[in-house]
């Protein structure tokens, strides 16, 4: 049963990373923009009540905002990962296990998190014993 869960998790993580790459792409935004323009230029848009027209415009802007936010998040995330990788790589006693951690599976990240939690508890206990 756990084997099926692991395969499902890996598959979902791959699907998620593909979706993030597609949604954050500039070409995808241009396609979405063309779709919204085509949708709003439909003859039905001009013949419907003003409230429906405003709702359609808001829906189109919200749809396009998804792509802009995803692109912005991808840039921010990539730059943050580079900065953290540089800090870890430049500090000699630091563990290099966290470099490129964004490419690890969720389970591997959880295991690393447990290790660092235990390390923090050990450090806290050592400080308490010192005083």
N, C-alpha and C positions, 0 to 999 in steps of 0.2 A: 504494500500500500504506500509506503514512504517513497519507493522508487517511482511510482506513478506521479506522486506529488512533486518530486524533484524535477521530473521531465516536464510536468505542466508548468512549474515555476520558471524553468529555463526557457521554455517556449514563450511564455508570457513576457519575460524580460526581453527576449529578442524582438517580439512583436512591438513592445513598448518602445524600444530603442529605434526601431524602424519608423514607427509612427512619429516619434519626436523629430527624427531627421527629416521626414517628409513635411511635417507641419511647420518646421522652422526654416524651410527652404524659400528663397526669394521667388523662384519660379512658381511654387505652389501658391504664394500670395497673389501673383499676377493672374494666375488662372482663376483664383477665387474672386478677385476684383472684376475680372471680365464676366464671370458668372453673375455677380451681383448687378453689374451694369446691365447685362442682358435681361436679368429678372426685373429690374426696375424700369427698363425701357419698354417692357411689355405693354401693349395697348390697354390691358385690363387695369394696370396701375393708374392710368389717368381717368378711368371711368368709375372707379370705386370711391367710396366715402373718404373724406380727409383723414378720419381716424384710422382707417385701414392703411392708407398711404403712409401716415406717420409711423404706424406699427411696422410696416415693411421696411422703411428706411432705418428704423432703430434695429430691427433684426439684421439687416445687411451690415450695418456698422459694427454690431456685436460680433457677427460672424467673421468679419475682416480683422477685428481686434484680436481674436484668438490667434491668428497667424503672426501678428505683430508682437504680441506678448510672448509667444513661443520662441520667436527669433531672438528677442531681447534676452529671454531667460537662457537660451543656448549660449549666447555670447558671454553673458555674465558667469554662467556655470563654468564654461571653458576657461575663462580668465582666472576665476577663483581656483580652479584645479591646478592651473599652471603655477600660480603664486604659492599655493600650499606645497606642491611638488618641489619647487625651488627651495622653500624653507626647510623641508625635510631633507632634501639632498645636500644642502649646505651645512647642516648640523651633524657633525660626525657621530655623536653617540645616539642619534635618533634612529629608530627602526625604519628601515626602508620598505617594510611590509605595507605601509599605507600609501606609497607612491602608486599612482594610477588606480586608486581604490574605486573610482567611479566605474571601472570596467569589470569589477568583481560582481558576483551574484549577490542577491540579497542575503542569502544564508551566510556567505563568506564575510560580508560586512557585519552581520549580527555576531558572528564568532569573534571578529576583531574587536567589536564593541565590548563584548564580554571580557576579553583579555585586558583592554584598557580600563575597564571598570574595576577589575581585580587589582590592576597595577595602582590605580588611584587609591583604592582601599588600603593597600600595603603601604603606600607612601603616607597616608593619613595616620595609620597605626604607628609607623616609624617616627613621625613627628610628635605624636602623643607620648610615646615612650621617652623621647628626648627631653620633654618638659616635665 
